[in-house]
Amino acid sequence: MKKTISITMGLALSLMAGSALAADKLTLQLKWVTQAQFAGYYVAKDKGMYEAAGLDVEIKPGGPDIAPPQVIAGGGADVIVDWMPSALASREKGVPLVNIAQPFKSSGMMLTCLKETGITSPADFKGKTLGVWFFGNEYPFLSWMSQLGIPTQGGDDGVEVLKQGFNVDPLIQKQADCVSTMTYNEYWQVIDAGISADDLITFKYEEEGVATLEDGLYVLESSLEDPAMVDKLARFVKASMEGWKWAEENPDEAAEIVLENDASGAQTEKHQKRMMGEIAKLTAGSDGTLDEADYRRTVDSLLSGGSDPVITKEPEGAWTSAVTDKMKSM
């Protein structure tokens, strides 16, 4: 009898130990393809930071046909990376997204224009053709034009909006006077295409005072109703920020880790190392906590769209500090 009890207890303890060691699964959906824009997450996975936090994280690359809000709404991810304009617009349309952390402190978005067009300031956009990304990326641009009082339906006093693919061909082929670029990606595609920086003029959203928050971490409201999930998310954000800080301090090695995770084989070492150097400037100064002033600036910008605002009312419950507060206590 004692032997039976001993074996039973041994099995129970073994099962408990196995359960304690089992990592919590979590799926992260990226906004775009595998590149240094997401280096912090790949570093956290590669360097065992997620594992040390008791997590088994699956990182799903994005792409031109993948909308993160739709993925999470359909149950395909626990957390997504998205820009706040897209997330708030999705929330207003019925997808209850909540920002739980903000690894990117600054915006990398800008318009890159050919100097030969005569553009020297935003006032010169009138009558010009501007390349704009859509699929949720158009919201900061539309808000900016609204604040400038420039219509987006063309004409001498407006701008002609060219729906830009995720490349810079319209500028190179001179189909557009300016195109949307990121400081860490498409701008360098223009340079690599043989156009000198001296022949370009750029307008950074950050410097124009119309920058909106990019690359935040979002979950569905329902995830925050479960204390166990909040704990899991706090561990995830903490480990992710450890990954980001490591990437900032070791940009070349972080780029190499990204390349190792690029299943497409489309990325190059030169481009990823350059990208990581620029990305480090955007995550610098962030511990993952959303700055309420940055949130307020983003919301105010999106609400000031005149007759066609990105969002039509003040968001409620669109962000929480619950996860980062718990992270700081760990």
Secondary structure, 3 states (H helix, E strand, C coil): CHHHHHHHHHHHHHHHHHHHHCCEEEEEECCCCCCHHHHHHHHHHHCCHHHHCCEEEEEECCCCCCCHHHHHHCCCCCEEEECHHHHHHHHHCCCCEEEEECCCCCCCEEEEEEHHHCCCCHHHHCCCEEEECCCCCCHHHHHHHHHHCCCCCCCCCCCEEEECCCCCHHHHCCCCCEEEEECCCHHHHHHHCCCCHHHEEEEECCCCCCCCCCCEEEEEHHHHHCHHHHHHHHHHHHHHHHHHHHHHHCHHHHHHHHHHCCCCCCCCHHHHHHHHHHHHHHHCCCCCCCCHHHHHHHHHHHHCCCCCCCCCCCCCCCECCHHHHHHHCC
